[in-house]
């Protein structure tokens, strides 16, 4: 096992689960060794704690992108690398980071990605997800595991209840079927209208499919914010 894998198993798991009072729902949906090789974990992004928090909830080591600025700080760059991070330039189309991610997946590892990119203290339904998860998974020919992080006030904080929901794993075969459907639809459209055929619409459909699971589980299992809403509404109809 790699260094960051050892760290996750020996220290992060117990410490961070207690620190953030983590409750895991549907842990059986996490693909374990032998069942599935590489895949992309697609996670809604609420705080800078998210990568380590999710790593502490999973049985296998998690790799993830981190903003390139962190790798310029002498001590911090060693720490983030220790936890499986690799650099990405957030303000540009970082082709190198995309290639690195695909390479990690082709090596049989798990990559955590946030379709919302930046951590935002808002309900995930108000976030417009990007297509990066879909593009990387499809190009690397891997499946996708939707993971929902639920926290009070839509931001992970220490000593507050954090709910982590593992959605149903979406295998690459399902992405292939979506691609075949999209190809058929585009071929018919091209024959009628002319023009080229790209993958943007396919990536959008995959993104909607995956992020839809995240939103569905947020609505289904969000008890920390719903209780607050009921309290604000008076808590009674009488």
C-alpha positions in Angstrom: 0.0 0.0 0.0 1.2 3.6 -0.8 2.2 6.1 1.9 -1.1 8.1 1.6 -3.0 4.8 1.9 -1.2 4.0 5.1 -2.0 7.4 6.5 -5.6 7.1 5.7 -6.0 3.7 7.3 -3.9 4.3 10.4 -4.9 7.8 11.4 -7.4 9.7 9.4 -10.2 7.2 9.5 -11.0 7.2 13.2 -9.9 10.7 13.9 -11.9 12.4 11.2 -15.0 10.3 11.6 -15.1 11.4 15.2 -14.1 15.0 14.5 -16.9 15.5 12.0 -19.4 13.0 13.7 -19.7 11.1 10.5 -22.7 8.9 9.7 -22.3 6.7 6.6 -25.4 5.6 4.7 -25.4 2.8 2.2 -21.7 1.7 2.7 -22.5 -1.4 0.8 -22.5 0.7 -2.4 -18.8 1.3 -2.2 -17.0 -1.0 -4.7 -14.3 -3.0 -2.8 -11.1 -4.6 -3.9 -11.7 -7.4 -6.4 -15.2 -6.2 -7.3 -14.2 -3.1 -9.3 -10.8 -1.7 -10.2 -10.5 2.0 -10.9 -13.4 4.5 -10.8 -14.2 8.1 -10.3 -15.9 9.2 -7.0 -18.1 12.1 -7.8 -18.7 14.3 -4.7 -20.6 17.5 -4.0 -18.2 20.1 -2.7 -19.0 22.0 0.5 -15.6 22.6 2.2 -11.8 22.1 2.0 -12.2 19.2 4.4 -14.2 17.1 1.8 -11.3 15.1 0.2 -9.9 13.9 3.6 -13.3 13.4 5.0 -14.4 11.1 2.1 -11.0 9.4 2.2 -11.7 8.5 5.8 -15.0 7.0 4.8 -13.7 4.7 2.1 -11.9 1.4 2.3 -9.5 2.1 -0.5 -7.1 5.1 -0.9 -8.5 8.2 -2.7 -6.6 10.4 -5.0 -7.9 13.9 -5.7 -7.0 17.2 -7.4 -5.8 20.2 -5.3 -5.2 23.8 -6.4 -1.7 24.2 -7.7 -1.0 27.0 -5.2 -0.8 24.5 -2.4 2.1 22.8 -4.0 4.2 26.0 -3.8 4.1 26.1 0.0 7.2 24.1 1.4 5.6 22.2 4.2 2.0 22.1 2.9 3.0 20.6 -0.5 4.4 17.5 1.2 1.3 17.2 3.4 -1.2 17.3 0.5 0.9 14.9 -1.5 0.9 12.6 1.5 -2.9 12.5 1.3 -3.0 11.6 -2.4 -3.4 15.0 -3.9 -2.0 16.2 -7.3 -2.0 19.8 -8.6 -4.5 21.4 -11.0 -4.7 25.0 -12.2 -8.4 25.9 -11.4 -8.6 29.0 -13.5 -7.5 27.4 -16.8 -8.2 24.3 -18.8 -5.4 22.2 -17.3 -4.9 19.5 -19.9 -1.9 18.1 -17.9 -4.2 17.5 -14.9 -6.8 15.8 -17.0 -4.1 13.5 -18.5 -2.7 12.8 -15.0 -6.2 11.9 -13.7 -6.7 9.5 -16.6 -3.3 8.0 -16.0 -4.1 7.4 -12.3 -7.3 5.7 -13.2 -5.6 3.5 -15.8 -3.2 2.5 -13.0 -6.2 1.1 -11.2 -6.7 3.8 -8.5 -9.7 5.8 -7.4 -9.9 9.5 -8.1 -12.2 11.9 -6.2 -13.7 14.7 -8.3 -16.0 17.6 -7.4 -18.3 18.6 -10.3 -19.0 21.9 -8.6 -15.2 22.6 -8.6 -15.1 25.2 -5.8 -16.4 24.5 -2.3 -19.7 26.4 -1.9 -21.9 27.0 1.2 -25.1 26.4 -0.7 -27.5 23.6 -1.4 -26.0 21.4 -4.2 -29.1 21.8 -6.3 -28.0 25.5 -6.8 -24.7 24.4 -8.2 -24.2 24.0 -11.9 -22.1 20.8 -12.3 -19.3 20.8 -14.8 -18.7 17.9 -17.2 -15.2 17.0 -16.1 -16.2 13.9 -14.1 -18.1 12.5 -17.1 -15.3 13.3 -19.6 -12.6 11.7 -17.4 -14.6 8.6 -16.6 -15.6 8.0 -20.2 -12.1 8.5 -21.6 -10.6 6.3 -18.9 -13.4 3.7 -19.4 -14.2 3.6 -15.7 -17.4 3.7 -13.7 -18.6 6.5 -11.4 -19.6 6.3 -7.7 -21.9 9.3 -6.7 -21.2 10.4 -3.1 -23.3 12.9 -1.2 -22.0 15.0 1.7 -24.8 16.4 3.9 -24.0 18.9 6.6 -25.8 21.6 8.6 -25.8 24.9 6.7 -24.4 23.1 3.7 -20.8 23.3 5.0 -18.8 20.7 6.7 -17.7 21.8 10.2 -15.9 20.1 13.0 -18.0 18.6 15.8 -21.2 18.9 13.7 -23.1 15.9 12.3 -21.9 15.0 8.8 -23.8 12.5 6.7 -22.0 10.7 3.9 -24.2 8.8 1.4 -22.8 6.3 -1.0 -25.0 6.2 -4.1 -25.4 3.3 -6.4 -22.3 2.6 -8.5 -22.7 3.4 -12.2 -20.6 1.0 -14.2 -18.8 2.0 -17.4 -21.1 -0.3 -19.3 -24.0 2.1 -18.5 -21.9 5.0 -19.9 -21.3 3.0 -23.1 -25.0 2.4 -23.5 -25.6 6.2 -23.1 -22.9 6.8 -25.7 -24.5 4.4 -28.1 -27.9 6.1 -27.7 -26.3 9.5 -28.1 -24.4 8.4 -31.2 -27.6 7.1 -32.8 -29.5 10.3 -32.0 -26.6 12.4 -33.4 -26.3 10.4 -36.5 -29.9 10.9 -37.3 -29.7 14.6 -36.6 -26.5 15.0 -38.6 -28.1 13.2 -41.6 -31.0 15.7 -41.4 -29.1 18.9 -40.5 -25.5 18.2 -41.4 -22.5 19.1 -39.1 -20.1 17.3 -36.9 -20.7 15.0 -34.0 -19.0 15.7 -30.6 -19.2 14.4 -27.1 -20.4 17.5 -25.2 -24.0 16.3 -25.2 -22.9 12.9 -24.0 -20.9 14.3 -21.1 -23.8 16.5 -20.2 -26.2 13.5 -20.0 -23.7 11.5 -17.9 -23.2 14.5 -15.6 -27.0 14.9 -15.2 -27.3 11.2 -14.5 -24.6 11.2 -11.8 -25.4 14.5 -10.2 -29.0 13.6 -10.2 -28.2 10.7 -7.8 -26.3 13.1 -5.5 -29.3 15.5 -5.4 -31.8 12.7 -4.9 -29.8 11.3 -1.9 -29.4 14.8 -0.4 -33.2 15.2 -0.5 -33.8 11.8 0.9 -31.3 11.7 3.7 -30.9 15.4 4.8 -32.1 15.4 8.4 -29.8 18.2 9.7 -31.2 20.9 7.5 -34.8 19.7 7.3 -35.1 19.8 11.1 -33.9 23.4 11.1 -36.5 24.3 8.4 -39.3 22.7 10.5 -38.2 24.6 13.6 -38.2 27.9 11.6 -41.7 27.1 10.4 -43.0 26.6 13.9 -42.8 22.8 14.0 -46.6 22.3 14.3 -49.7 22.6 12.2 -52.0 23.0 15.2 
